[in-house]
Amino acid sequence: MQSTLKITLFFFFTVSLLLHVSPCLSFTSFVFGDSLVDAGNNDYLFTLSKADSPPYGIDFTPSGGRPTGRFTNGRTISDILALGAKTFPPPYLSPGSASNAITIGRIPLGAQIGYFQKSRSYMLSAMGENGTREFLREAILSITIGSNDVLNYFQPSVPFLGEENKVSATAFQDFMVSNFTLQLKRLYGLGARKFVVVGVGPLGCIPFVRALFPVPGGKCSAEVNTFVQGYNKKLRAALDRLNREMGPEAIFVHANSYDVFSRILQNYGQFGFENAEDPCCGGYFPPFVCFKGSDTNTSSFLCEDRSKYLFWDAYHPTEAANIIVAESLLNGGQSVSSPINIRELYRYSPS
């Protein structure tokens, strides 16, 4: 049990800072998470998972269509939730940031929080204790994690290395939620008060899982989706407990990305999509690589109209899908974002 948990839990990519100001609204957002919200930290990691070459970023206007390390053709969900910001911050690991960290592979959530703690030290030196406390009290911390853990749990063991002793689904879900809760409390101890916790989406429907566990009729993997739903249910219960324990001092918003994305999958034509199964870039079968070579013989397959595809590559949504999900989380009712939606969270002031 120990060996399984050590190699699979809490591998994540992104820590970035966003300051957005408009005539009616000013807020700071710290983004923690995996490749779904990575602003480009993967560019500075020794890892095979890269988004630093075309056609990644082909529709990202601020970069002029050049790749920025975002795992999609345009904006991530976090970019869109910035409510129209025209500029975007560099990732924490970029040379211009206040970090000199050298990491290999993915960044565990605990390490991401360590980077946040370093940033807090800079705030203390610039604003003092009271200023930092007030600054963080109004800041929004968005955490999008869990997908990598689930995929690692279901991926077959490496041949010839022996069969791994996999823990039960229930035990793995409980371990994920328990560790996540501890990390949220750690952030609270550092002064964070406004949280957005994004649940795991229907991973049983992404092209990678469809290819890994083929189901007749092109259906999603019920086993993977059942696991995700069980985890999300436990995660929401844990967030409800935190809201009761912390009272008005802090608020933890559960963002139900599973139901939002499932609704798009089930009614994709009504949302303007023509393909909800195949990736726009990289193909449906291994190695699922999305890249643009020097000629058509070395380039990956790229769909003609990216706005008509739900999935950009084998793992990540297109910008068109991200826009729909982000707007739903921003303005949705309690079945989507609970206890309040994200737009309401921007205006919420913890007591």
VENPE-V791927 format. One record per residue. N is the residue number from 1. PHI is phi in degrees with one decimal (999 if undefined). NEAR is the number of other C-alpha atoms within 8 Angstrom. Layout:
n=(N | N)
phi=(PHI | PHI)
near=(NEAR | NEAR)
This chain:
n=(1 | 2 | 3 | 4 | 5 | 6 | 7 | 8 | 9 | 10 | 11 | 12 | 13 | 14 | 15 | 16 | 17 | 18 | 19 | 20 | 21 | 22 | 23 | 24 | 25 | 26 | 27 | 28 | 29 | 30 | 31 | 32 | 33 | 34 | 35 | 36 | 37 | 38 | 39 | 40 | 41 | 42 | 43 | 44 | 45 | 46 | 47 | 48 | 49 | 50 | 51 | 52 | 53 | 54 | 55 | 56 | 57 | 58 | 59 | 60 | 61 | 62 | 63 | 64 | 65 | 66 | 67 | 68 | 69 | 70 | 71 | 72 | 73 | 74 | 75 | 76 | 77 | 78 | 79 | 80 | 81 | 82 | 83 | 84 | 85 | 86 | 87 | 88 | 89 | 90 | 91 | 92 | 93 | 94 | 95 | 96 | 97 | 98 | 99 | 100 | 101 | 102 | 103 | 104 | 105 | 106 | 107 | 108 | 109 | 110 | 111 | 112 | 113 | 114 | 115 | 116 | 117 | 118 | 119 | 120 | 121 | 122 | 123 | 124 | 125 | 126 | 127 | 128 | 129 | 130 | 131 | 132 | 133 | 134 | 135 | 136 | 137 | 138 | 139 | 140 | 141 | 142 | 143 | 144 | 145 | 146 | 147 | 148 | 149 | 150 | 151 | 152 | 153 | 154 | 155 | 156 | 157 | 158 | 159 | 160 | 161 | 162 | 163 | 164 | 165 | 166 | 167 | 168 | 169 | 170 | 171 | 172 | 173 | 174 | 175 | 176 | 177 | 178 | 179 | 180 | 181 | 182 | 183 | 184 | 185 | 186 | 187 | 188 | 189 | 190 | 191 | 192 | 193 | 194 | 195 | 196 | 197 | 198 | 199 | 200 | 201 | 202 | 203 | 204 | 205 | 206 | 207 | 208 | 209 | 210 | 211 | 212 | 213 | 214 | 215 | 216 | 217 | 218 | 219 | 220 | 221 | 222 | 223 | 224 | 225 | 226 | 227 | 228 | 229 | 230 | 231 | 232 | 233 | 234 | 235 | 236 | 237 | 238 | 239 | 240 | 241 | 242 | 243 | 244 | 245 | 246 | 247 | 248 | 249 | 250 | 251 | 252 | 253 | 254 | 255 | 256 | 257 | 258 | 259 | 260 | 261 | 262 | 263 | 264 | 265 | 266 | 267 | 268 | 269 | 270 | 271 | 272 | 273 | 274 | 275 | 276 | 277 | 278 | 279 | 280 | 281 | 282 | 283 | 284 | 285 | 286 | 287 | 288 | 289 | 290 | 291 | 292 | 293 | 294 | 295 | 296 | 297 | 298 | 299 | 300 | 301 | 302 | 303 | 304 | 305 | 306 | 307 | 308 | 309 | 310 | 311 | 312 | 313 | 314 | 315 | 316 | 317 | 318 | 319 | 320 | 321 | 322 | 323 | 324 | 325 | 326 | 327 | 328 | 329 | 330 | 331 | 332 | 333 | 334 | 335 | 336 | 337 | 338 | 339 | 340 | 341 | 342 | 343 | 344 | 345 | 346 | 347 | 348 | 349 | 350 | 351)
phi=(999 | -61.7 | -63.6 | -63.4 | -69.0 | -65.0 | -94.3 | -116.8 | -86.8 | 58.4 | -106.1 | -140.1 | -108.0 | -111.6 | -133.6 | -144.9 | -121.0 | -127.4 | -117.7 | -121.6 | -129.0 | -135.1 | -57.6 | -109.2 | -150.5 | -135.5 | -154.2 | -114.8 | -130.7 | -103.7 | -110.9 | -113.8 | 157.6 | -103.4 | -67.5 | -65.7 | -126.3 | -63.4 | -93.3 | 130.6 | -62.5 | -61.9 | -63.0 | -110.9 | -114.8 | -83.3 | -153.7 | -79.5 | -88.9 | -127.4 | -135.3 | -104.9 | -135.9 | -60.5 | -92.9 | -56.1 | 79.9 | -59.8 | -111.1 | -87.8 | -57.9 | -58.5 | -98.0 | 69.8 | 86.0 | -88.7 | -65.5 | -122.5 | 93.9 | -81.3 | -86.1 | -164.5 | -80.6 | -143.2 | -90.0 | -84.4 | -59.7 | -63.6 | -60.3 | -70.2 | -69.6 | -72.6 | 57.9 | 87.7 | -59.3 | -89.3 | -122.0 | -128.7 | -74.3 | -72.8 | -64.9 | -57.9 | -85.4 | -68.0 | -56.6 | -84.3 | -87.1 | -90.2 | -129.7 | -122.5 | -70.0 | -119.3 | -129.0 | -122.3 | 82.4 | -109.6 | -100.7 | -60.7 | -57.3 | -58.8 | -70.0 | -59.8 | -67.4 | -60.6 | -64.5 | -61.6 | -64.0 | -64.0 | -61.1 | -62.9 | -63.3 | -65.0 | -63.5 | -59.9 | -69.9 | -91.0 | -117.3 | 82.0 | -64.2 | -65.1 | -63.7 | -65.4 | -61.7 | -68.9 | -61.7 | -74.7 | -63.1 | -99.1 | -72.0 | -106.4 | -106.4 | -107.6 | -124.6 | -122.2 | -141.6 | 115.4 | -63.0 | -62.8 | -61.0 | -65.0 | -63.2 | -63.4 | -65.1 | -93.5 | -65.7 | -61.4 | -66.5 | -68.1 | -57.6 | 72.6 | -100.9 | 91.2 | -79.5 | -76.1 | -81.1 | -82.2 | -72.4 | -68.9 | -58.9 | -62.4 | -64.3 | -67.7 | -59.2 | -62.4 | -65.4 | -59.7 | -65.2 | -61.9 | -66.7 | -63.1 | -60.0 | -61.5 | -69.5 | -64.1 | -66.3 | -63.9 | -63.8 | -60.5 | -64.7 | -88.5 | 113.2 | -70.5 | -133.0 | -122.4 | -121.3 | -116.7 | -112.2 | -90.5 | -69.1 | -79.5 | -79.9 | -73.5 | -62.7 | -64.7 | -107.6 | -73.7 | -54.2 | -60.4 | -71.0 | -58.2 | -77.1 | -71.5 | -127.0 | -60.0 | -121.8 | -53.9 | 79.7 | 69.2 | -76.9 | -78.4 | -76.9 | -66.0 | -64.0 | -67.0 | -66.4 | -64.3 | -61.4 | -61.7 | -62.0 | -64.0 | -65.3 | -59.9 | -63.3 | -69.6 | -64.2 | -63.3 | -63.3 | -65.9 | -68.2 | -60.8 | -64.0 | -62.9 | -63.8 | -69.8 | -68.6 | -82.3 | 61.5 | -76.6 | -70.7 | -150.9 | -140.3 | -117.3 | -93.3 | -91.4 | -99.8 | -86.7 | -68.0 | -61.2 | -68.2 | -63.0 | -70.0 | -63.2 | -63.7 | -66.2 | -60.6 | -74.6 | -130.7 | -59.7 | -63.4 | -69.4 | -96.3 | 92.4 | -91.9 | -112.2 | -138.0 | -118.3 | -121.1 | -90.7 | -76.9 | -64.8 | -128.3 | 106.5 | 86.1 | -91.1 | -115.5 | -52.4 | -91.4 | 59.3 | -84.8 | -108.5 | -156.7 | -114.1 | -84.8 | -75.9 | -148.7 | -65.1 | -75.8 | -105.5 | -83.3 | -72.9 | -64.1 | -130.0 | -64.6 | -73.3 | -124.5 | -65.5 | -71.3 | -96.5 | -108.6 | -78.3 | -109.9 | -79.8 | -126.2 | -71.3 | -124.6 | -119.5 | -73.7 | -76.1 | -59.5 | -59.0 | -71.2 | -60.2 | -62.0 | -64.2 | -62.8 | -62.1 | -65.2 | -66.2 | -68.1 | -69.4 | -119.3 | -72.0 | -81.4 | -68.5 | -72.0 | -104.1 | -130.4 | -135.9 | -82.9 | -135.7 | -84.2 | -71.0 | -61.7 | -66.9 | -64.9 | -56.5 | -96.6 | -76.5 | -119.9 | -61.5 | -87.0)
near=(7 | 5 | 6 | 11 | 9 | 7 | 6 | 11 | 8 | 12 | 12 | 13 | 16 | 18 | 15 | 12 | 12 | 10 | 8 | 9 | 7 | 6 | 5 | 4 | 7 | 9 | 11 | 11 | 11 | 12 | 13 | 16 | 16 | 15 | 10 | 10 | 14 | 17 | 11 | 14 | 15 | 14 | 9 | 8 | 11 | 8 | 9 | 5 | 5 | 10 | 14 | 11 | 10 | 11 | 11 | 18 | 18 | 12 | 9 | 13 | 7 | 8 | 9 | 8 | 10 | 12 | 15 | 11 | 15 | 18 | 13 | 14 | 14 | 13 | 14 | 14 | 12 | 10 | 9 | 12 | 10 | 9 | 5 | 6 | 8 | 5 | 5 | 8 | 7 | 11 | 14 | 13 | 10 | 10 | 6 | 5 | 9 | 6 | 9 | 6 | 5 | 5 | 8 | 8 | 8 | 11 | 12 | 10 | 13 | 8 | 8 | 13 | 10 | 8 | 11 | 9 | 9 | 8 | 9 | 10 | 8 | 8 | 10 | 11 | 7 | 6 | 9 | 9 | 7 | 7 | 9 | 12 | 9 | 8 | 8 | 11 | 12 | 12 | 13 | 15 | 12 | 13 | 11 | 13 | 13 | 11 | 10 | 12 | 11 | 9 | 9 | 8 | 8 | 7 | 6 | 4 | 8 | 6 | 5 | 4 | 6 | 7 | 5 | 6 | 6 | 7 | 8 | 6 | 7 | 6 | 8 | 10 | 11 | 10 | 8 | 11 | 12 | 8 | 8 | 8 | 9 | 8 | 11 | 8 | 8 | 8 | 10 | 9 | 7 | 8 | 9 | 14 | 14 | 14 | 12 | 13 | 11 | 12 | 14 | 13 | 11 | 12 | 12 | 12 | 12 | 14 | 14 | 11 | 12 | 15 | 9 | 6 | 7 | 9 | 9 | 5 | 4 | 8 | 8 | 10 | 13 | 7 | 7 | 11 | 13 | 8 | 9 | 13 | 9 | 9 | 11 | 10 | 8 | 11 | 10 | 9 | 8 | 10 | 11 | 9 | 8 | 9 | 12 | 7 | 6 | 9 | 8 | 8 | 8 | 12 | 12 | 13 | 14 | 13 | 12 | 12 | 13 | 11 | 9 | 11 | 11 | 10 | 9 | 9 | 8 | 6 | 8 | 14 | 7 | 6 | 7 | 8 | 12 | 8 | 9 | 10 | 10 | 11 | 14 | 13 | 14 | 14 | 15 | 11 | 7 | 6 | 4 | 11 | 10 | 12 | 12 | 11 | 9 | 6 | 7 | 7 | 5 | 8 | 10 | 13 | 9 | 7 | 7 | 4 | 6 | 10 | 10 | 10 | 16 | 15 | 17 | 16 | 16 | 15 | 9 | 11 | 12 | 15 | 13 | 12 | 10 | 13 | 10 | 8 | 12 | 12 | 10 | 10 | 14 | 11 | 9 | 11 | 9 | 9 | 7 | 14 | 16 | 11 | 8 | 10 | 16 | 12 | 8 | 8 | 9 | 8 | 7 | 6 | 6 | 11 | 5)
